[in-house]
Amino acid sequence: MHRSLPSAAECRALARAFNGKATEAGLPARTATILKSISRSLSALASQLEMLGDTAAAKPPMSPHGP
């Protein structure tokens, strides 16, 4: 079964959710640190997916010698 990658928007939404969980009262410090780390990783993945999309959307220049 093939699973597609999440979109950048989905990654950003998940990052916000993890960051929100990290700020909940009474959460152990280590747990909050891990949740913040996951949030940063998801934000980075969102940026990388956007860059990948930009690269895929850019068309290579036409060669004077054909395709």
C-alpha positions in Angstrom: 0.0 0.0 0.0 1.4 3.4 -1.0 0.9 6.3 1.4 1.4 9.8 0.1 3.3 12.5 1.9 1.4 15.0 4.1 1.0 18.4 2.7 3.0 21.4 4.0 -0.3 22.8 5.4 -0.9 19.5 7.3 2.6 19.5 8.7 2.1 23.1 9.9 -1.2 22.2 11.5 0.4 19.3 13.3 3.3 21.5 14.4 0.9 24.0 15.9 -1.0 21.1 17.7 2.2 19.7 19.2 3.4 23.1 20.2 0.1 23.8 21.9 0.3 20.5 23.8 3.8 21.4 24.9 2.5 24.5 26.7 -0.2 22.7 28.7 0.0 23.2 32.5 1.4 20.4 34.6 3.3 18.7 31.8 6.7 17.3 32.7 9.5 19.4 31.4 11.0 16.5 29.4 7.7 15.8 27.7 7.3 19.5 26.8 10.8 19.5 25.3 10.0 16.5 23.2 6.7 17.9 22.0 8.5 21.2 21.1 11.1 19.3 19.2 8.5 17.4 17.2 6.8 20.7 16.5 10.0 22.2 15.1 10.7 19.0 13.0 7.2 19.2 11.5 7.7 22.9 10.7 11.0 22.1 9.0 9.3 19.3 7.0 6.6 21.8 5.9 9.3 24.1 4.6 11.1 21.3 2.8 7.9 20.1 1.2 7.2 23.7 0.0 10.8 23.8 -1.5 10.3 20.5 -3.1 7.0 21.7 -4.7 8.7 24.9 -5.9 11.5 22.7 -7.5 9.0 20.4 -9.1 7.0 23.3 -10.5 10.0 24.9 -12.1 10.5 23.7 -15.6 13.9 23.2 -17.0 15.0 25.6 -19.7 14.4 24.4 -23.3 17.5 23.0 -24.9 18.3 24.2 -28.4 19.0 20.6 -29.3 15.6 19.3 -28.6 14.1 17.4 -25.6 
